[in-house]
Amino acid sequence: MRFNVKEIDDNYNFDITASSFIGRPIDGTVLFLTDKVKGLLLNMSGHKNCLVFVDDTIEIPDELKAYNCFVSCKDAQTEYGKFACRVSEEEKKVERLRKYTLTPEGYTVGENVIIGENSYIERGCLIDHDVVIGNGAEILFGSVIRHARIGDNFHCAENVVIGTEPYFYAGEPKFRIPAFGKVIIGDNVEFGSHVVIEKGFNSDTVIMDDVKLDAHVSIGHDDVLKKGVQMTCGATLAGMVNVGEGAYIGMNATVKQRLDIGEDAMVGMGSVVITNVKPGRHVFGNPAKKISL
């Protein structure tokens, strides 16, 4: 992404190169703020060169306007979405001119891809443009990897999808808001078959070292899985979930968006988690509640 905000407001002249979240603003990015979470405006203090779509019910201090371009509108999320669609369409025009190569091994690779030493990729896989994969990877038949940077000793079973678009809609009628984040994967990570990882919506989806995901696990946009997390068959995380180091999530469990699962916590099989889980706590049921083992 590269967009000069002068196209929106002549009083400013700086480039936007990525998106970010109002909870964690980053200089030089585009983001939005709705009245529902207007208290997060305080996070903009000290930041500059941001393009911020903001609900017109929110008053913006002059000191923030001095360094950032605020666009006041009736529905900030929808207007952000329209802007994102505009930028995304321009990016697609460029992306569709890039070339793919079918390798002698039978998998397809895009441009500017880096694949480390001693890596094995089976036929029928797609490694998209700009993907980076570390040493010692094993990627099996039918897997698709986009918008990703992956560490060493990555094991990926059949038909895994990494870097797909997240489910994020706005407006009436509803339209999908494009995402600009990536998927960052650490070392010694293992994915079972049919795992799906959404790329970040306005930050990155992050999977740290030694994470193990069983078959049919689904990871939402902007989730963060810290070192040693385990998720068994069919478990699902909605978007913007933080899972602490060493946590365990049982098969077919579901975790609501924007929650924290503490380190060394355990979520029992089939549980529906709708509130934060404290470190070391074991929960089970629908809704999930504390249990003693």
Helices and strands as residue ranges (DSSP letters): E 3-4, G 5-7, E 15-16, E 18-19, E 29-33, G 35-44, E 51-55, H 62-65, E 69-73, H 76-95, E 101-102, E 108-109, E 114-115, E 120-121, E 126-127, E 132-133, E 138-139, E 144-145, E 148-150, E 155-156, E 161-164, E 169-170, E 175-176, E 183-185, E 190-191, E 196-198, E 205-207, E 212-213, E 218-219, E 224-225, E 230-231, E 236-237, E 242-243, E 248-249, E 254-255, E 260-261, E 266-267, E 272-273, E 282-284, E 289-290
